[in-house]
């Protein structure tokens, strides 16, 4: 088997238990399972930002990370793949989440596969993932999976099965992250056979000229 | 005359954001408004990050927001958006804390490439807090501002114009309930 993939979950959940942490755990489980399908083991670490919250505030003021925060920064910087989960407040990531990524080096996540996810009271703020989180990780030059996962309070009650959209989304996002982390190309969107029928553009142009 | 609260979200005590925020505050004061300044970094970090509403300093800060007719919201640009420090304070505000208030957003940053952070990152957050009106804001390039407090007129003149327009708006009878 290949070297295990160091998969790190960053959770900005504040509660105990926290639905944000719960979403992070489910995404890690889905990613780990699909890495195994690809013949790769996952070594999962979780960074709870709640535990280093005051360290983050002090670091921003003094410029020097206390040991707990330094360990969290190193864990994230050395990850092979990252799952970043935040509660959505005021239609965006939480201040704690943003403060942690503010203290990272600009190059800490360069090229790193990242799965972005969020929790909120209602589905109405789902687009915060695309409008706030995705640009943040684009700035940090991470490779973000096409699927992001938003879990509203109501989604947790849904039972597993055909109607469980959250479970399907978690599985799809986990698969995308597993592909990136295992270094595999993502599954082609369309079967190759579809392209065999395509007439090259130059030939189409030539046909027009003849006509 | 309106009651204006200037909130600035730089982690540093000697920040260009603070210089710019105080400059806008002084301009609004000169125009007759009752202006005070709140630096998020001065709030107790523990209470702020864990939303401890029993903390007297945090409660006082929230009361100042509630009492204001208008707010100037100032932040440095970090990672192409407003600072996490500013966001920690916005997170503890009630859901529609800015309802009925006029807002002037101001950013400082090191590259003009991040000017749009004002309209693409900060403005939606202020809108979601229920602000009645988020005025035209301004991004001040940090090369126009020294941490000692000096500012170059060329870089700050557009902000001053917007601050004056904001001030005039606050004078309209409808603006202050």
Interface residues (C-beta under 8 A of the other chain):
Chain A: X14 X50 X53 X54 X56 X57 X58 X60 X61 X89 X90 X91 X92 X93 X94 X95 X96 X97 X98 X99 X100 X101 X102 X106 X131 X132 X135 X136 X139 X140
Chain B: X11 X12 X41 X45 X46 X48 X49 X50 X51 X78 X79 X80 X81 X82 X83 X84 X85 X86 X87 X88 X89 X90 X91 X93 X120 X121 X124 X125 X127 X128 X129
